[in-house]
Amino acid sequence: MIGQTFSIIRLGAAALVASALLLAQTDSVPEAQRARELIRHLGGAELEKERVRIKSVSSGIGGDAIVEAQLLMAFRFKRDKDGWRVAEIRLGDRQWEDLELITEAVKREKIRRTVALIEQLARSLETFRRQQGRYVESEEIADLLDHLSPRYTGLPQRFDLWGTPLIYRGTASEYRLLSAGPDRKWQTKDDLVLENGQWRQLPN
């Protein structure tokens, strides 16, 4: 029931489906019981056993495992001038977490990892230039990675942490590496732009 300040929505077994990538500790996939325990305590949560139902466990790429699970969760809604919004999620007995804080933390971590990814590509590109006497001349990220992998980079990555393809623009003497950033839109204030080893734009 929705109150004047908040409501709690309890999702049924089919309401929320979460797919978790778990690093396999052996060559085989984790047992369903082990997978459930890992999900129950994900991010410091203390979910009750009956709130996590494992649907399937399968092998992933590179020794990982893909676990598809159904979660029974509780959310606290608050009403402001714009109407109802999801304010908190319950991760355990009396353990409520602010969704705005979680969202902001995830955003910052994705920015940090995308910055590290672009800088790694830039270092590989500089190594290429020192050995070849030029940068990769292309306007395609796939073409850049074809030139760099596997000699100059061992982990060719075409996408940023939001799943958007990176952009590369390079001539013999200069280059640009770009990510569309959190909003996944180009030419906005949260783009990440690296030019010739120097950051020209980073989100706040």
C-alpha positions, 0 to 999 in steps of 0.5 A: 500500500502506498502511503503519503511519504513512502511505500514498499514494493515487494517483487514476486519471483518473476518480477526482478531477474538479475544476471550475475557474472561470477569468477569461477574458482575452478575450471567448472562453474560454481554450484547453485548453492555457492552462487546463491551465497555470493549473490546474497552477500553482494555489495555487503547485502544480507539477503535471506536465503528464500529471497534468492532463487537460482534459475541457471548456471552456465559457463562464460568466456575465459573461465567465468560463469553466468548465473541467472537468478530471481531476487525478491527485494523491497524498495522504499518509494518517496513522493516529492514535487515530481511525484513518486520515486524509488529512494532506497533498496533493502539489502537486509534486515533494517538495512536500507541503502540510498539508490542515489548514492549507489547510482552515483558510486557506480557512475564514478567507478565506470568513469574511472575504469573508462579513463584507465581503459583509454589511457591504456590504449594511449600507452599502447599507441605511443609504443606503436609510434615509437616503433613505427614512427607514426600513429595508426592512421584511421577513423575506426576503433576496430582498425586501431585495435587490429594494429595494436593487438596482440603486439602492443596491447593484450586486452583489445577493448572496443567499448567503454563501461556503458557499452558504447563503442569508443571512437578513434581519430588518428593521423600519422602525427596526432590522435584522439580517443573518445568515450560518450560517457555516462549519458551515451551521447556524443558531444555533451559535457560528460564526454571523455576526450583524450588528445595526444596523451592529454585529457581535453575533457572529463566529466565532473 
